[in-house]
Amino acid sequence: MNYFKATFYDTYTPLTEEQIRQKLTPVPSPACASPSWCGLTGKNIKIILDDGPVLEYAFTRDMLRFTEGGSQPVEVPYAAKELEGIILLTHMIPDTVRGYSIVIDSNTNLVTAFEVWFCGFEPDKREVWRHCMQGYVDAGGPAPEKRHGLTNRIEGTGTHWIDDNGREMLYFFPSVVWSSYVELSNPRGGITITAPSDYYKINDKYYIYSRSEQEYSGSFTLEVIDLFTVRHIGVRLGFDLNDALDYVIYSGKGEITGRCTNLELLTDYGTEGPFDEKRREKFKQEGKGSRPSYRPRFMHRDYTKEEVDEIIRKNLRCFKGRTIMSSANTLETSDYMVGKRFALRYDNGLVWEYDILDASRLKWRLGGESDWHEEVYQGIEPAKDIILFSHICTGSDPLRNATHAVDFSNGLTTCVDARLGNGRKPWEVGHEAYFGILDMDDGPTPPVTARHGFTTELVGKAYSWAYGEHMQSIHVYSTPESYSWTIIANKNAGGFMWSSPCLYVKLREDAYLMSWTEDACNGNQGTFILNPWIMHDGGFFFGIGDSEDEPDVHLNPLGAYARPLAGYDLMRFFEQKQK
């Protein structure tokens, strides 16, 4: 399946600070699909920040007079939205690449202020950074003791939004420092995207959520979310795919789609970040605006086809060593197929013939070939009489990895046929799934028309996965063609996230196959079968490991213990789009 036209794969032009300054001159006014809130007109506000400058404002209908830390006042356009006494105000600052987006609770005078600026990194400055500060509106009396604060109270929440500008989105919050979203209103937006995020509690009804779209447009989004009535107000600042300024303020209505159970202690309310002292010190050294980041484009080498071929020649490793997905909780290898000879006849015309020599070696050939090829393999039995086995096709170009899920009880089979090289990058794995039957002497008589098939039954489900003592994650199956994973951080909080295109196949009620490719990341493919009756999965991980010392091409087992984490009601949104 070719997803490469999805927004997930968009590449953005690097922008210099000078280019950004030109695009911010004259000082832009945020676009509004519905009228900006005019309740600030004629007012003067002084904001005291705990670790920031004093901000002083005088408002007219569309302009404000702004003083920052006693500097010379400037006049700039602004826009605002209001939600039951919660005010969201946004503006930029002349002759800079900076601005402020500020949340004011007029009921308590408490303030959360985001200083935002285009910073990124050399040579690309298009990414918006933020520095979050707490404070209050100076009303002339004593300073309030309370502040808005970090929270995990909305961790796990899923929402669906339709905004006044026509944008339709799904949000997922399985982490306290990250989030994922799906753009339903964009025909190219069906693949889940992740972004580092902030979550602050105003009170039990209202929460502040922000995200920075690292690895994509670099845009910054800040919202106030009302979970009583499921409404939100927000601002977005960045540059779109055509490098046009995307500075909008909006409001929207939504619904709760469900929850992914969070795993912290019941009395842990997320008032502190989930990072240890070493990582906190790293953020401190990185300076103002630093936040968790995951930048695969800087982590993985962009190999040429010639370099890939050389790695295959020098260091092809099958079922040796460990990969990032290696596990202490893999399923035991199975000798179920030892001594069997059979053919797997697929509906696309491909025939794979097998002679299983022992529990680790087999012979194979494609239909029409006379010569056999001997390979090492591994097989596991994730559900009764279903064998998932995988092997490399040595000498194939591009290198091929065949993984078959064969049901010896009913004669049905699925192949996940993977190759190094997906048409986008020679080192990223491309794959396809196809379906057929088992042909074996004394084997089951396969059905004439019934087959394994693609399924949406997993869409909306969420599971935790324990690969071992040092690796746990959360999967959210968020669209029919993609999912996200969340690495568990300290205190069992949700941490770093990424997402991938994937496919889901139903084998039986007790066996679902899932296969994903980590495109725009490390390029590897994972394939496993989940047995929801025993809450365990087992499978294989195939691709390039690009360590500086000794890059390899590997095929290794993976497996984890699962826990169901509730989930989300999602398919109705995708069914509407398909009609």
SULSUL-V731347 format. One record per backbone hydrogen bond with DSSP energy under -1.0 kcal/mol. NH is the residue of the N-H (numbers start at 1). CO is the residue of the C=O. E is the energy in kcal/mol with one decimal. If there is no record, write none. Layout:
NH CO E
NH CO E
//
This chain:
6 3 -2.8
7 188 -2.8
9 6 -1.9
10 7 -1.5
20 16 -2.1
21 17 -2.7
22 18 -2.1
23 19 -1.8
24 20 -1.3
25 22 -1.2
31 247 -2.9
37 80 -3.4
41 38 -1.6
42 59 -2.2
43 40 -2.3
45 57 -2.2
47 55 -3.5
48 136 -2.9
50 134 -3.1
55 47 -2.2
56 67 -2.5
57 45 -3.2
58 65 -1.7
59 43 -2.6
60 63 -3.1
64 76 -2.6
65 58 -3.0
66 74 -3.2
67 56 -2.3
69 54 -3.3
71 68 -1.4
74 66 -2.2
76 64 -2.1
78 62 -1.7
79 90 -1.6
81 88 -2.1
83 86 -2.7
86 83 -1.8
87 104 -3.1
88 81 -3.0
89 102 -2.7
90 79 -2.1
91 100 -2.3
93 98 -2.3
96 93 -1.1
99 116 -2.1
100 91 -2.4
101 114 -2.4
102 89 -3.1
103 112 -3.0
104 87 -2.7
105 110 -2.8
106 85 -2.5
109 105 -2.9
111 135 -2.5
112 103 -2.4
113 133 -2.9
114 101 -2.8
115 131 -2.5
116 99 -2.4
117 129 -1.9
118 97 -1.7
119 127 -2.7
121 124 -3.1
124 121 -1.5
125 15 -3.4
128 218 -2.9
129 117 -3.1
131 115 -2.3
133 113 -2.8
135 111 -2.1
136 48 -2.3
137 109 -2.9
138 46 -3.2
149 201 -1.3
151 199 -1.2
152 269 -1.7
155 152 -1.4
156 173 -6.1
157 154 -2.0
158 258 -2.2
159 171 -1.8
160 255 -2.3
161 169 -2.9
162 253 -2.4
163 167 -2.9
164 251 -3.0
166 163 -2.0
169 161 -2.1
170 182 -2.0
171 159 -2.8
172 180 -2.4
173 157 -1.7
176 494 -2.1
179 195 -1.8
180 172 -2.3
181 193 -2.5
182 170 -2.0
184 168 -1.5
184 182 -1.1
185 168 -1.7
189 186 -2.6
193 181 -2.3
195 179 -2.4
197 177 -2.4
198 210 -1.7
200 208 -2.4
201 149 -3.2
202 206 -2.1
203 206 -1.8
207 225 -2.2
208 200 -3.1
209 223 -2.6
210 198 -1.9
211 221 -2.1
212 196 -1.9
213 219 -2.7
214 212 -2.4
216 213 -1.6
218 213 -2.0
220 237 -3.1
221 211 -2.6
222 235 -2.5
223 209 -3.1
224 233 -2.6
225 207 -3.2
226 231 -3.2
227 205 -2.6
231 226 -1.4
232 252 -2.2
233 224 -1.8
234 250 -2.7
235 222 -2.4
236 248 -2.7
237 220 -2.7
240 244 -2.6
243 240 -2.1
246 238 -3.5
248 236 -2.0
249 31 -2.6
250 234 -2.8
252 232 -2.4
253 162 -2.0
254 230 -2.5
255 160 -1.6
257 158 -2.2
258 158 -1.0
259 567 -1.6
260 156 -2.2
261 565 -1.5
268 265 -2.0
280 276 -2.3
281 277 -2.3
282 278 -1.6
283 279 -2.3
284 280 -2.1
285 281 -2.3
286 282 -1.7
290 287 -1.9
298 295 -1.9
299 296 -1.2
300 296 -1.5
303 301 -1.4
308 304 -2.3
309 305 -2.5
310 306 -1.8
311 307 -2.1
312 308 -2.4
313 309 -2.2
314 310 -2.2
315 311 -3.2
317 553 -3.3
319 555 -3.7
326 323 -1.8
328 467 -2.4
329 467 -1.2
334 379 -3.1
338 335 -1.4
339 356 -2.2
340 337 -2.5
342 354 -2.0
343 439 -2.6
344 352 -3.2
345 437 -2.4
346 350 -2.9
347 435 -2.8
349 346 -2.1
352 344 -2.3
353 365 -3.2
354 342 -3.2
355 363 -2.3
356 340 -2.6
357 361 -1.1
358 361 -1.9
362 375 -2.4
363 355 -2.5
364 373 -2.4
365 353 -1.6
367 351 -2.5
369 366 -2.5
373 364 -2.5
375 362 -2.5
377 360 -1.8
378 390 -1.2
380 388 -2.0
386 383 -2.5
387 406 -2.7
388 380 -2.3
389 404 -2.3
390 378 -1.8
391 402 -1.9
393 400 -2.6
396 393 -2.0
401 418 -3.0
402 391 -2.0
403 416 -1.5
404 389 -2.5
405 414 -2.9
406 387 -2.8
407 412 -2.9
408 385 -2.8
411 407 -2.0
413 436 -2.0
414 405 -1.7
415 434 -2.7
416 403 -3.1
417 432 -2.7
418 401 -2.6
419 430 -2.6
420 399 -2.2
421 428 -2.8
422 425 -1.6
429 523 -2.9
430 419 -2.5
432 417 -1.3
434 415 -2.0
436 413 -2.4
437 345 -2.7
438 411 -2.8
439 343 -3.1
443 440 -2.4
453 506 -1.3
455 504 -1.7
459 456 -1.0
460 477 -3.9
461 458 -2.5
462 566 -1.3
463 475 -1.9
464 563 -2.4
465 473 -3.2
466 561 -2.6
467 471 -2.1
468 471 -1.1
473 465 -2.3
474 486 -1.9
475 463 -2.9
476 484 -2.2
477 461 -2.5
478 476 -1.4
479 482 -1.7
483 500 -2.0
484 476 -2.1
485 498 -2.7
486 474 -2.2
487 496 -3.0
488 472 -2.4
489 493 -3.5
490 274 -1.2
492 489 -1.2
493 490 -1.8
495 487 -1.8
498 485 -1.7
500 483 -2.1
502 481 -2.4
503 515 -2.3
505 513 -3.0
506 453 -2.7
507 511 -2.2
508 511 -2.0
511 508 -1.6
512 530 -2.2
513 505 -2.9
514 528 -2.7
515 503 -2.1
516 526 -2.4
517 501 -1.7
518 524 -3.5
519 517 -2.2
521 518 -1.1
523 518 -2.7
525 542 -3.1
526 516 -2.1
527 540 -2.5
528 514 -2.6
529 538 -2.4
530 512 -3.2
531 536 -2.6
535 531 -1.2
536 531 -1.2
537 560 -1.9
538 529 -1.4
539 558 -2.5
540 527 -2.6
541 556 -2.9
542 525 -2.9
543 554 -1.9
545 552 -2.8
552 545 -2.3
553 315 -2.1
554 543 -2.8
555 317 -1.7
556 541 -2.2
558 539 -2.2
561 466 -1.9
562 535 -2.7
563 464 -1.5
565 462 -2.8
567 259 -1.6
568 460 -3.1
569 257 -2.9
573 570 -1.9
575 571 -2.8
576 572 -1.7
577 573 -1.1
578 574 -1.4
//
